[in-house]
Amino acid sequence: MVTKQFRFKVGFIGAGNMAQAICQSLINDAFYKPMQIAAFDLSEDRRTYFHNQFGIYISKNNVELADHAQTILLAVKPQVMPAVLEEIKPVIGPGQTIISIAAGISTGFIESTLNRSVPVIRVMPNTPMMVGAGTIALAAGQYAGRDHLNFAKTLFAPSGVVLCVEEHLIDAVTAISGSGPAYFFYLIEAMIQAGIDMGLSAENARTLACNTALGAAKMVTTLEDSPAELRRKVTSPAGTTEAAIKVLDQNKVQQHFIQAINAAAIRSKELGK
């Protein structure tokens, strides 16, 4: 069988913020030239932005894109995924790979909807990809081999840390790292507001909170101590940190955080039904 020659190396169906981060890294790291990339989005504003920002080809519709891209990156909302898959189904064929970043959508669902033995890689990225500091988890479908996984690793490596997991763990990944940046933003919001309430300027409160978060992240990722041990070292008996931790413990903040993360995992499962 003669393998089809594809006009584009990768095509983005959906041109939102995550697709933007991925496209930006591909071009910045010279992984692909702009002429090798295509995109389509229902939003005219997003199509215009991608064309002007990256100089890539903007397809006329999803079908044209899927027909001419060797790797199709599905970056649409989970709710519209079934319709998109039905739309592109007639043009999917040998030599193509599907990569999906849609939360809750399994590789099995994509494979069965397309009704093709097409390699599918499910990806859970997070928004720090936009600054090259993402955490990206990959899971292979039944037709995806080691070569497809290695390709996906290479594709996402410029955007952050990449790891492979079994697909049944993707919902946990979604809850921890996919939604995770929002948890830290939530905490930083609270720290900033506390600083303002105590008389600091908004600018100084933001600087203190953000740089403290950055420093703590560097410590926990570079030092051998566990997070619990690092916390213990800064929590002097009868000191200011201990006073704060006591309030957090009294209000069961750690337990509530675990409950919140579990809720995110449950919602991820629900999105796939």
N, C-alpha and C positions, 0 to 999 in steps of 0.2 A: 504494500500500500504506500502510495506517495504521500508524504507528510505535507500538509498545507503550509504555504509560505505566508507568514503574517506580517502585516504592515507595521504593527506596533509591538514592542516588547511587553508593555503593560498598559492596561486600560482601566481607568477608575470609573465605576458606576456609582455615582454619589460624589459630590465635591465639597463635603463639609470640612470641619476643622481637622479631623483625624486624617482624612485623605490629603488635606493641604500639608500637614506635617510630614506625611510619608513622601509625598511628591517633592516637597522641598528638600528632604534629605537625599533622595535619589539623585536630584540634579546637583545639589551642593557637593556631594561626594563623587560626582561624575560616574555614578553607577549606570545611568542611561543619559543619553542626550535628549533634549526637549523634543526633537523630531521623532523619537522612539516611544513617546508617551501620548496617550489620548485620555480624554475624560468626557463625561456627560453628567449633567445634573438638570433636574427640572427647573431649577431656579436660574433665570437669565443672569441675575447678578453674579451668581457663583460661576457660571460658565465664562462670563466676561472677565471675572477676577482671575481665574485659572489661566485663561489665554494671555491676559496682559502681564500677569505676574511671572508665569513660567515659560511662556512662548510655546506651549504644547498645542496639539490639535484638539479641537472641540468637535466631537462627533455630533451627528444630526439627531441621534437617538440611541437608546440602549442597544438595539439590535445591530446597528452599524458598528458600534464599538465592540460588541461581543464577537462579531463576525471577523474582525480584523486584529484583535489583540491576542497575543500568545498567552499572557497571564491576565486574568480578569480579577480585579480587586473589588469586591463587593463592599461598599461603604455606605449602605443605606440603612434606614431605621428597620428594626425587626418587623414592625407591623406591615411594611410594604414589601418585604422580601419575597413572599409567595408570588405576588404579582410580577415582580421583576424576573424571577426565575422562569415563570411561565412565558414571559415575553421573550427572553433570550434563548429558551430551550431549543427552538428549531435550528439555531446556527452553531450550537456547541458541538465540537467534534474532537477527533484525535489530535494530540499535540498541544492541547490547551490545559491550563491549570487554573483552578478557582481558589482564590484566597478571600475569606470572609472575615470581616471585623465586626459583624453584627452580633450584639449580645443575645444570648439565649438560642441562637439558631445552630442546630447541630449539623455536623457534616453529613449524617445520614439523611436528614431532611433535604439538604441541598442535592445529594446524590439521587434520592428517590424522586424528587420533583423534576429534576433535569432528565431522569431516566437514562443516564449515561454512566459508563464506567470511567468517569472523569476524576482525576486527582483533586481532592479538596483539602485545603489546609484551613483550619479554624484558628483565628488569632484574637487574643484579647490584649490590646494595647492600652496605654493610658495617656492622658493629655500632656504629661511632661515630655513626651516625644517631641512636642513643638519647640523645645529648647534643647533637644538632644540628650535628655535625661530620662527617657521612658523606661518602663518595665513591660516587656512584651512576652506573652506566653503563647506557644504554638501547640496545636494538637492535630494529628494527621487522621484523615478519613481512611476508609478501607482500601481505596485505590491509590493512595499516596505512599510512595516509597521513601527510602532514605534520601535519594537525590532530591526529591521535591521538598523534604524538610530542610535539607542543607541549603537549597536555593532560598527558601523563605527566611532562614536564619541570616543568610548573607544580605537579603533584601532589607531586613529590619535592623541589622547590626548597627548601622550609622545612627540610628535613632535612640539607642539605649542598650540595656541589658536584655538578652534574649534567652529564654529557657523553654524546654519542651516538657509537656506534661501529658498524662493520659486524659482523654477528652472528658471523662466523667468528673475530673477535677476542675474543669474550666469555670464552673459556676463559683467555686471557692476562689479561684483566681480573680474572677470578676468582682467579687465582694471585697477582696483584700486590696488588689492593686488597680483594678479597673475603676472602681469607685473611690479607692483610697485617697487620691489627692484631695477630694472634697472634705474628707475627715480632717486632714491637716489644715486646710484652708479655714474650716470651721473653728478649729482650735486657735489659729492665728487671729481670726476675727475677734474671738473672745479676749485674747491677750491684748490686742490693740484697744478694744473698748475699755478694758480694765485700766489700761494706762491713761487713756483720755479721762476716765472718771476720776483718776487720782491726780489730775492736773497736768499731765504731759501733753505736748502738742501732738496732733494727729501724725505729723511727719516723724517725730521722734518715737512715738509709740510704735509706728509701723516698722521703723528701722530696728528698734530693739527686738520686737517680736520676730520679724522675718530673719534677722541675722542669728538670733538664738536658735530658731528652727534649723537654719542651715548648718550652724555649728554642731548642734546635737546630731543631725543626720550624718555629718562627716565623722563624728566620734563613733557612732554605732556601726558605721560601715567600714571603718578602718582599724579600730581597736579590737582586741580579742575578747574584751569583757562583754557579757550579755547585757541587754537593755536593763534588766533588773539590777545587775551589779553596778552599772553606770549610775542608775538612779540612787542606789544606796550610797554611793560615794559622794553624791552632792547633797544628800539628806542628812545633815548633822543633827544629832539628838537635841531636841528642844529649840531647834533653829527655825528660820523662816520657811525653808522648803518643807520641813516636817509639818509645820502648821498648815501649809497648803495641801499637802498630801493627805492629811487627816480629814480635811473637808471633802476631798475627792472620794476618799474611802467611805466616809460616813454616808455620802450620797450614792455609793455603789457605781461610780462612774465607769470603772473598768468593766463590771458586769454589763452595764448598759451599752458600752461600746461593743462588746461581744454580741449582745442581742441585736444591735444595729447591723453588724456585719453579717450575722445569720439572716437577717431580714433581706439584705441585699442579695444574698445567695439564693434565697427562696424566690425572690422576684426574678432573678436571672433564669431559674428553672421555668417559672410561669411564662416568661416571654417566648420560650421554645415550644409551648404547647399549642 
